[in-house]
Amino acid sequence: MINLDDYRLAWQVYMGVGALAIAVWFLLLRRISSVFVRYWLLFAAVAFLFIPGRHPASPELWVPGSAAAVLTVLTEGIEDAMSILLVLAAGQILALILAAAAMTWVPSGQTPAKSRPAVKKSAKLAPNNERKEPSL
């Protein structure tokens, strides 16, 4: 059996590394021009990394859902993994809903420019830079 302190430490390390991965992912996503796709990819990554699931060998332990799905598919087959796969799919659908909601509620930072009529400015003449040298 696993020690409870080791179990908590493992989750803390996973959450810390996952938060760092999400921060790097966010920095990479800033280059995408579509706001909806940017939000969707961010929320999908959070859902994929942080949804927990039961360990297939010992159900009293929680593990990351993506790892639980892979372990269950490899050890017990796809039929037994359907429960965690459905939870992961629901997380991805929730990511789509959150992305649509974030588009409407969070300002994108792109405010339309105020339209003013164009005013022609007269071209200024170059200043006269002729220096007069003192004569001796």
N, C-alpha and C positions, 0 to 999 in steps of 0.2 A: 504494500500500500504506500502511496505517496504521502510525504509529510505535508501538512497544511501550510507551513511557512514556505516550503519550496514551491508549492502550487501557487500561492499568492505572488511570490517573487517572479515566477515564470509569467504570470499574467501581467504583472507590472512592466516587465521587460518587453513583452509583446505589445502592450498598449503604448509604451514609450517609442519603440521602434515604428509602430504603426502610425503614431502621430507625426513622427519625423518623415515617414514616407508620404503621408498626406500633405505635409507642408511642401515637400519637394514636388509632388504631383500638382499642387495648387500653383506653384511657380511655373511649372511647365504649361499648365492650362491657360495662363494669362495671355499667351500668344494666339489663342483661338479667338477669332472675331465674333463668332456666334455665341451670344450670351446663353441661350438655352442649352446648347451642346456643352458649353463650359460648366454650367451648373449641373447638368445631368451626369457628366463624367466625374465630377467631384463627388456628388452624392452616391453614385454607383460604386466608386472606389471605397468610400466610407462603409457602405453596406456590405461590400464583399469582404473587407478586412475585419470588420468589427461585429458581425452577427455571430453569436455563439451557438454551439450545438453540443449535443451529448457525445462523449467519446464512445466509439463502437465497442471497445473491449470492456470498459468500466463505466456504466451509465451514470455513476454518481459524480463524475468529473465533467466539467465543461471545457470545451476546446473551441478554437475559432471554427466557424461553420464551414469555411472552404476546406480546411484541413480535415474536418470530420466527414465531409462529403467524399473527399478523395479516399480516405482510409476505409470508409464503409463500402464504397464501390469496389475497391481493390480486394477487400477481405470477405465481404458478404454478398456482393452483387448489387446490381442497380435497383432491384426491387426493395431491398432494405434501406437503400440510400434515398428513396423518393421523399421521405419525410423532411430530411434536411435540405434536399434540393428544392422542394416546394417553399421552404422558408427562405432560401436564398433567392428564389424567383420572386417571392413576395417582397423581399427587400429591394430588388431591382425595380419592381413596379412602384414601390414607395419612392424610390429615387427619382423616377420619372415624374411622379406627382409633385414631389418637393421641388424639382427643377422648374416645373410649370408655375408653381406657387411663388418661387423665388423670383421668377421673371416679372411677376405682377407686383410683388410687394417690395423688393429691394431695388433701389435706383441703380441704374447701370453706370452712372457717371458720365454718360454721353448726353449732355443737354444741347438742344438745338440752339444754334447761334441766333442772336437777335438780328432781325433783318432791318437794315437801315438803307435808305437810298444812297447810292454811290455819289460822292461829291468829288468833282474833279478839282484837284489841287494844281495850282499853277506851278510850273517848273521854275525853281529858283536858279538864278544865274550863279555861276561859280564866283566866289568872292575874289576880289583883286588882291593877289598876294605879292605884288611887286614891292620889294623892299627898297628903301633908299639908303644907300650906304653913306655914312658921314664922310664929308670931304675934309681933308687936312690941308 
